[in-house]
């Protein structure tokens, strides 16, 4: 099969649906992902060969969102108080780097728990690893295939990251493995975290090692932290330029829902205006130039008769699709409650929720290869943004009303890396209740 560097862009709802339904023997997600991310060199060959951690994320991790919600909520409150102290006067913070710290802490409170989620070097390690991976992958793909093993070995961030991670994760994983052996996998107070979930589903042999488990914890962190941090940053940028009535509507919904349901996963599910706001941010600001990347393993014929030969990659122009005036009225305009309005017209259900993929919203992919961690991501980011709305006022530097220019790296887009956001303790705006008055449950 000839390997082609060209990517064939696919548009049209029927053709996107063809990709969604295509068997893996024809269109393979992982082949395209590994080619783009150079997984063997950046994250380790075992990650490519055995993907059992994907199933853990899709099943056990997702099932525990509700059970562990109070831990995530507690870390949101603590991390924000420490990283963004609520002060009377406006204080400026680097938006993206601050978001990364808060999101990393809250994510790891869920994944590995206290006290590790608050250790500064562990937090920095996970933040830096993603940047190192994307940088290395970009360098490796510049070279022809026969040179990639040499270049990959030279620029890979994996070994230095694992050495650094060993001091944090190594003893925890080893102790947990010892407990498994001693108690045959079940004992009182068995921790309910990612390390346990990975061991519960572990295929044994070469995959039951401290090194392998560390790689998987790091890879799940990479997938969870950076997309969530970018969405949080972009949401802060948009919030900072919204008229008072939009901010008031968001705060009013949060206060009403939390009063009824407490700070729970159920409450997060009822935050429809907030969900719409963040989905609109993702649609307009958080979508890469190409999404739904697949490798063609066998000649594939679309429903319109177009055939793409084996060896090519195909993808969907997500950035353009999300701004398509045929799909969205006033497509280039930010309308915070666009999807809430759609939901009110179409009735109850999850059709227009942020975590629901559709032919018109592809931030989380499509079909069986849609992002397995999207439910955790959406629940955690909505919880964090809700807390932000009730705790702080935000604005851009110099009271600007234009979003800081995003950055592009190849096909990928992200929030401005140097822009700052100003926070102060929320001033009373006439709405009933405040965050401090609401019961954490």
ZALO-382761 format. One record per residue (C-alpha): z, y, x negated; residue in three letters. Coordinates in steps of 0.001 Angstrom, whole numbers, padded with zeros to 6 digits, always signed. Example, Ala and Ser with C-alpha at 12.3 -4.5 7.8 and 13.67 -1.06 7.14 Angstrom:
2
+007800-004500-012300ala;+007140-001060-013670ser;
% end
This chain:
441
+000000+000000+000000unk;-001055+003283-001613unk;+001727+005836-001844unk;+000652+009273-000654unk;+002473+012547-001248unk;+000849+014130+001801unk;+002930+014505+004953unk;+001051+014363+008259unk;+002544+016752+010811unk;+002712+015516+014390unk;+002952+017735+017470unk;+002812+017091+021188unk;+005429+015434+023364unk;+003506+012155+023725unk;+003054+011745+019981unk;+006698+012573+019285unk;+007595+009919+021839unk;+005290+007488+020012unk;+007376+008056+016883unk;+010587+007514+018850unk;+009374+004163+020192unk;+007623+002903+017050unk;+009041-000294+015458unk;+010498+000059+011972unk;+007844-002269+010613unk;+005336+000532+011275unk;+007290+003764+010927unk;+010385+003547+008744unk;+013041+006253+008687unk;+014979+004943+005701unk;+011923+004655+003460unk;+011149+008319+004083unk;+014794+009311+003630unk;+015108+007417+000352unk;+011879+008930-000923unk;+013029+012444-000070unk;+016627+012048-001268unk;+015868+009707-004208unk;+018847+007638-003055unk;+018832+005105-005887unk;+019576+007844-008403unk;+021516+010410-006355unk;+023785+008206-004228unk;+023432+004697-005625unk;+021189+001714-004935unk;+023828-000190-002870unk;+023742+002678-000345unk;+020043+001983+000161unk;+020232-001795+000194unk;+023106-002215+002661unk;+023715+000442+005308unk;+026734-001037+007039unk;+028472+002342+006795unk;+025848+003732+009208unk;+027048+001223+011799unk;+030663+002212+011105unk;+029802+005853+011800unk;+027870+004948+014947unk;+030604+002708+016373unk;+034170+002734+015033unk;+034184+006313+013777unk;+032739+007639+017032unk;+035193+005612+019141unk;+038106+007197+017274unk;+037163+010834+017907unk;+039559+011067+020855unk;+042379+009119+019193unk;+042275+011326+016099unk;+041493+014609+017841unk;+045013+016007+017399unk;+044765+015502+013627unk;+041482+017388+013451unk;+042871+020143+015660unk;+045945+020471+013440unk;+043795+020779+010325unk;+041555+023380+011962unk;+044620+025534+012662unk;+046116+024976+009209unk;+042883+025372+007233unk;+041933+028561+009051unk;+045412+030027+008565unk;+045264+029309+004835unk;+041613+030076+004119unk;+041232+032971+006611unk;+044675+034494+007261unk;+044658+036474+010507unk;+045403+040048+009460unk;+045601+043342+011317unk;+042887+044907+009187unk;+039365+043660+008547unk;+039073+041356+005503unk;+035748+040263+004007unk;+035021+036620+003097unk;+031929+034903+001670unk;+030674+033277+004851unk;+029157+029984+003715unk;+031653+029082+000976unk;+034564+029802+003323unk;+032972+027691+006045unk;+032482+024832+003588unk;+036170+024779+002651unk;+037388+024817+006248unk;+034873+022226+007419unk;+035521+019953+004421unk;+039257+019989+005094unk;+038937+019299+008811unk;+036332+016577+008253unk;+038456+014835+005649unk;+041595+015066+007752unk;+039659+012710+010045unk;+038084+010607+007292unk;+040886+010151+004737unk;+043888+012032+006136unk;+046789+013865+004544unk;+047482+014860+001832unk;+044093+014244+000209unk;+042145+016446+002625unk;+044056+019470+001297unk;+043728+018774-002431unk;+041552+021615-003819unk;+039713+019512-006403unk;+038862+016854-003812unk;+037567+019533-001446unk;+035462+021119-004200unk;+034198+017718-005309unk;+032722+016982-001884unk;+031243+020460-001526unk;+029634+020346-004971unk;+028327+016786-004624unk;+025873+017693-001873unk;+024434+020570-003871unk;+024107+018328-006919unk;+022371+015616-004862unk;+019776+017950-003337unk;+019122+019615-006685unk;+018649+016281-008468unk;+016428+014894-005696unk;+014238+017994-005862unk;+013800+017605-009614unk;+013088+013875-009492unk;+010374+014211-006834unk;+008464+016623-009083unk;+007626+013730-011420unk;+005181+010841-010951unk;+006635+007540-009809unk;+006569+005880-013221unk;+008720+008655-014735unk;+011216+008915-011868unk;+013576+006197-013180unk;+013898+008030-016496unk;+014324+011463-014937unk;+016612+010053-012235unk;+018988+008635-014821unk;+019043+011945-016682unk;+019771+014251-013721unk;+021773+011962-011438unk;+025123+013481-010372unk;+026514+010098-009307unk;+028430+008889-012359unk;+030212+012169-013070unk;+031092+012478-009393unk;+032460+008944-009211unk;+034580+009519-012314unk;+036031+012617-010721unk;+036494+010916-007346unk;+038263+007951-008929unk;+041369+010034-009510unk;+041527+010930-005819unk;+040087+008012-003870unk;+040461+005154-006357unk;+044210+004442-005958unk;+044052+004827-002152unk;+041169+002389-001807unk;+042709-000126-004228unk;+046051-000044-002397unk;+044288-000521+000934unk;+042324-003489-000416unk;+045555-004997-001717unk;+047141-004622+001722unk;+044129-006305+003287unk;+044512-009267+000969unk;+048276-009484+001464unk;+048304-009137+005253unk;+044931-010697+006074unk;+043573-007425+007397unk;+046305-006583+009900unk;+049734-005074+009354unk;+052113-002588+010991unk;+051111+001055+010512unk;+047645+000102+009299unk;+045942+003473+008671unk;+043302+004468+011205unk;+040796+006151+008885unk;+037368+005745+007321unk;+038574+003512+004481unk;+040073+001086+006993unk;+036964+001175+009161unk;+034745+000425+006171unk;+036930-002487+005110unk;+037022-003853+008662unk;+033215-004089+008641unk;+032786-004802+004941unk;+030146-007451+004061unk;+032316-008540+001092unk;+031079-009566-002361unk;+029633-006736-004433unk;+030232-004279-001585unk;+033995-004821-001579unk;+034768-002771-004657unk;+036489+000545-005212unk;+033257+001990-006600unk;+031120+000958-003644unk;+033622+002201-001074unk;+033943+005526-002901unk;+030160+005972-002811unk;+030150+005465+000939unk;+033015+007884+001545unk;+031171+010505-000526unk;+027872+009895+001254unk;+029440+010201+004710unk;+031117+013405+003551unk;+027775+014767+002373unk;+026166+014020+005726unk;+029067+015507+007701unk;+030138+018615+005804unk;+027014+020565+004951unk;+025083+020554+008258unk;+028302+021404+010112unk;+029168+024203+007682unk;+025714+025715+007987unk;+025890+025633+011781unk;+029355+027216+011719unk;+028152+029955+009350unk;+025089+030737+011445unk;+027237+030743+014587unk;+029573+033296+012990unk;+026581+035468+012097unk;+025343+035370+015685unk;+028794+035918+017147unk;+029204+039018+014995unk;+026219+040745+016621unk;+026764+039719+020246unk;+027628+042264+022945unk;+031245+042254+024171unk;+030383+040535+027456unk;+029061+037431+025651unk;+032197+037159+023522unk;+034356+037684+026609unk;+032517+034944+028510unk;+032997+032461+025664unk;+036685+033286+025303unk;+037238+033137+029044unk;+035724+029660+029274unk;+037788+028363+026345unk;+041044+029749+027725unk;+040376+028364+031195unk;+039395+024906+029945unk;+042267+024602+027453unk;+044740+025711+030126unk;+043552+022808+032276unk;+042967+020077+029668unk;+044863+021182+026562unk;+043292+020956+023127unk;+041612+017578+023661unk;+038226+015912+023341unk;+037947+016129+027138unk;+038384+019903+026926unk;+035666+020193+024291unk;+033295+018345+026616unk;+033829+021014+029278unk;+032954+023951+027006unk;+029435+024354+028370unk;+028908+028002+027424unk;+030139+027349+023905unk;+027907+024274+023639unk;+024927+026340+024807unk;+025680+029110+022306unk;+025846+026734+019350unk;+022828+024734+020455unk;+020848+027964+020657unk;+022036+028835+017137unk;+020828+025430+015959unk;+017494+025824+017750unk;+016704+029239+016359unk;+018432+029246+012967unk;+019270+025708+011899unk;+016076+023682+012088unk;+014102+022720+008991unk;+010354+023165+008726unk;+009907+019420+009197unk;+012131+016891+010950unk;+011923+013229+012073unk;+010464+012138+008741unk;+008996+008611+008724unk;+007158+006479+006172unk;+004080+004665+007488unk;+004435+001033+006366unk;+001483-000289+008420unk;-001492+001627+009794unk;-000121+003336+012889unk;-002180+004404+015897unk;-000812+007056+018239unk;-001338+006946+021990unk;-004207+009458+021694unk;-006068+007125+019327unk;-005236+008936+016061unk;-004533+006474+013227unk;-002435+007307+010176unk;-002936+004867+007275unk;-000077+003074+005564unk;+001431+004935+002629unk;+001594+008350+004243unk;+004663+010079+005635unk;+004664+011682+009040unk;+007021+014339+010393unk;+007412+016852+013195unk;+007331+020630+012514unk;+010804+021228+013923unk;+011080+024921+013085unk;+007806+025711+014835unk;+008510+023394+017776unk;+011881+025034+018458unk;+010113+028409+018612unk;+007227+027221+020783unk;+006746+029535+023767unk;+005361+026611+025783unk;+008707+024827+025462unk;+011014+027839+025611unk;+010736+031092+027517unk;+011234+034019+025123unk;+011264+031397+022385unk;+011866+033798+019505unk;+014796+035492+021263unk;+018414+034369+020915unk;+019701+033702+024443unk;+023301+032479+024100unk;+023511+030756+027461unk;+019943+029426+027604unk;+021004+025782+027807unk;+023932+026439+030150unk;+021455+028061+032535unk;+019185+025024+032240unk;+022146+022789+032970unk;+023090+024757+036070unk;+019533+024364+037385unk;+019168+020687+036550unk;+022670+019645+037616unk;+025570+018016+035848unk;+025091+015534+033027unk;+024489+015585+029308unk;+020752+016322+029323unk;+021176+019799+027825unk;+024253+019129+025673unk;+023904+019792+021968unk;+024358+016137+020942unk;+021555+014913+023268unk;+018177+014600+021510unk;+015093+015469+023545unk;+011390+016138+022868unk;+012252+019856+022888unk;+015400+019715+020747unk;+015216+017692+017564unk;+018042+018952+015358unk;+019674+015509+015445unk;+016446+013494+015314unk;+015223+011151+018014unk;+015441+007562+019206unk;+017504+004887+017521unk;+017475+006850+014265unk;+019066+009959+015782unk;+021996+011137+013659unk;+024795+008567+014148unk;+027501+011135+013373unk;+026336+013786+015847unk;+029168+013152+018320unk;+031844+013769+015697unk;+029923+016719+014297unk;+029535+018405+017685unk;+033151+017809+018705unk;+034551+019134+015442unk;+032293+022194+015201unk;+032926+023178+018823unk;+036680+022803+018292unk;+036525+024940+015151unk;+034384+027625+016765unk;+036621+027722+019841unk;+039660+028246+017626unk;+037807+030981+015755unk;+036961+032819+018977unk;+040552+032792+020189unk;+042091+033689+016826unk;+039774+036266+015250unk;+037409+039136+015799unk;+034389+038940+013493unk;+031718+041358+012312unk;+029113+041728+009590unk;+029398+044041+006611unk;+028838+047716+007399unk;+028796+046779+011112unk;+025238+045511+010749unk;+023533+044079+013817unk;+020927+041951+012047unk;+021437+038393+010867unk;+021492+038051+007045unk;+018182+036713+005759unk;+018237+032884+005614unk;+017245+030966+002499unk;+014549+028316+002170unk;+014343+025500-000348unk;+011126+023601+000193unk;+011139+022473+003816unk;+014868+023109+004288unk;+016498+026254+005600unk;+020096+027416+005445unk;+022259+030473+005993unk;+022314+033278+003459unk;+024485+032111+000555unk;+025844+035497-000472unk;+026374+037188+002888unk;+029916+038043+003895unk;+031680+037994+007221unk;+034664+040133+008152unk;+037637+038718+010038unk;+040693+040286+011593unk;+043341+039026+013994unk;+041916+039078+017483unk;+042783+042175+019434unk;+043800+041674+023050unk;+040737+042196+025232unk;+042192+041829+028695unk;+041672+038089+029048unk;+044651+036016+030130unk;+046365+033937+027473unk;+046002+033647+023723unk;+045483+030809+021292unk;+049125+030831+020220unk;+050245+030451+023829unk;+048193+027341+024491unk;+049655+023890+024170unk;+048230+021640+021479unk;+047759+018197+022985unk;
% end
